[in-house]
Amino acid sequence: MNTPVAYIALGSNVGDSPSILRRAMDELEKLSHGRLVRSSLWQTTPVDCPPGSPLFVNAVVGLTPRPGETPESLLAKLQELEKEFGRQPKKMLNEARPLDLDLIAFGMEVRSTPQLTLPHPRAHLRKFVLQPLAEIAPALVLPGQTQTVSALLAGLTSDEAIRRLG
C-alpha cells in the first residue's frame, strides 16, 4: 500500500514572511513521517483580498502523514500551528495574516464537510498554489482533476504576478 502524501500550501503577508514560512516548514517537518518536500518561496500578488493588502510569500510542502493520521487530525494540527504563529480569528475574508496553512490534498482522499473540503476547492485555479506545487509534484493529478498540476498551471489564465524568491 502506498503511503499518501499531504500537500500543504503556506502563505504569509504580515511580518518577515520568508522567515515565517521557513520556520513553519521546520515545524511541519516535525509532523511528517518522512522527509518534508519543500518548494521554493514565491512572492505573489494578493488574490481576493481587501484593497491595499500586502504582497504574499507562498510555498507548498509535501508531508508524509504519520500512521493513523487523518485529514481532520492533520487539519487540527495545521490550525494550531497557525495560532502559534500569531494567527487571529478571521474578522474578514482573506485578511492579512502571519501564517496561513491550507490542506490542498491528502493522498486521493475526497471530503466535503463544514470543516474540510478535499481536495482544496480552488487550488486548481490559483497560480500561487499551482506554481510551487508544480515545482515539487509536477505529475500530480489532484482528485477530481484530469490534468497534472503542471498542465493546470500551463493552462491557467490569471493576472497573478509571481516571482521566485529562493
N, C-alpha and C positions, 0 to 999 in steps of 0.2 A: 504494500500500500504506500503510495506517495504521500509524503508529509505536505500539507498545504502551506502556501506562503501567504502571509497577510501583508498587503500593501497599504502603507500609511502615508498620507500627504501631510506635510508640515508647512505652516505658514506663520509669518510674523511681520508686523508693521508698526511695532512700538518698541523703543529701546534699541539696543545693539543687536539687531535682528540676526546677522550672521553668527554672532557668538551664541545667541539664544538657541538657534537651530542646531549648532554643533553640540551644545550641552544637552539639548533634548535628544539628539541622536545617541549620545553616550548613555543617557538614561534608558532609551528604547533598547539599546544593546543588552541591557540587563534583563529585559523581558523576553529576549529571543532565546530559543533553544539551540541556536547555532549562530553563525556569524551573521551580523546585520549587513545587508547590502545597502549602500548609501549612494544616492545620486549626488551630483554637484549641487551647489547652491545657485539659484536663479533669481534675479531681480525682475519683478513683474509689476505691471500697472494694476491698480485695483479694479476688480470686476464686481459689478452690482453692489458697490459700497457707497456710503454717503459722500456727497461732494467734498472735495478737499482732503480725502483720505490719503495718508502717506503711501509711498510705494511699498510693496511686499517683497520679502525674500521667501522663496518657496523651495521645497525639496520633496523627494519621495524616498522611502526606505522599504526594503523587503525584509520582513521579520518571519522567522520560523516559530510558530506558536509552540508553547510547551505542551507536553502530553496533557490531555484533559481540558485544555484551553478552549473556550467557545468564543464566537464573535462577541457575544454580550459581555463575557467576563473581560475580554481584551478591551472593549469599548469603555468599560468602567475604569480600567487602569489608565487609559488614554485621558479620560476626563479628569481623573485625579492628578495626573501629570500636568495637565493644563492649569489646574488650580495651584499646584506647587510653583509654577512659573508666573503666577500672578493674574491668571485669567479671572475676570469677574463675571457674574451672571449677566447675560445679554440685556442691554437696555434698548438696543435697536439692531435690526438685521445687518450682519456683515460689518459691524463697527470695528475700529482699530483695536488690536489686541497683541499682547506679547507673544502668545503661542496659540496656534490653532492646529489641532490634530484631527484629521478625518480618516476613518477606516474606509479605504477605497474598495478593497476586496479581501476576502478571507477564503483562499482556495477557490472552489467553484460554488461556495455557499450562496444561496439566494434567500433574502429575508425582506419582509415588508411589515414592520411593526411600528408603533408610535415612537419607539426608542431608536430603531436602527433599520436602515434600508441598505441592502447589499445586492449587487454592487452599488457604490455611491451613485445616486440617480443622475448627477450632472458631470461625473468625472470624464466621460467620453466627449464632452462639449467644451472642456476647459484646457486651454493651452498651458496654463500654469500647473496643471496636473499631468497632462499628457507628455509635455517636454521632458520633465525629469523622470517620469515613469518609462518613457521610451529609452532613456539612457540606461536603465538597469534591467528592463524586461521588454525589449522591442518586439518580441514574438508573442507576448502575452495576448490572449483573447479574453477580454472580460466577460463574465457570464451575461448572456443576453445580447452580446455583440457578435457580429460575423467577421469583423476585421481585426487585425492585430492593432496593438497600440500605435505602432509606427505608421500603419496605414491610416488610422483615425487621425493622427497628428498631421499627416501629409494632406489629408482632405479637409482639414479644418479651415474655415474662413473666419477670422477673428481680428479685431482691432487691438488685441492684447499685445503690448510690447514686452519682450522678454530678452534678458541678457544673462549669459553665464557669468557667475562671479568666481567660481572655482570649487 
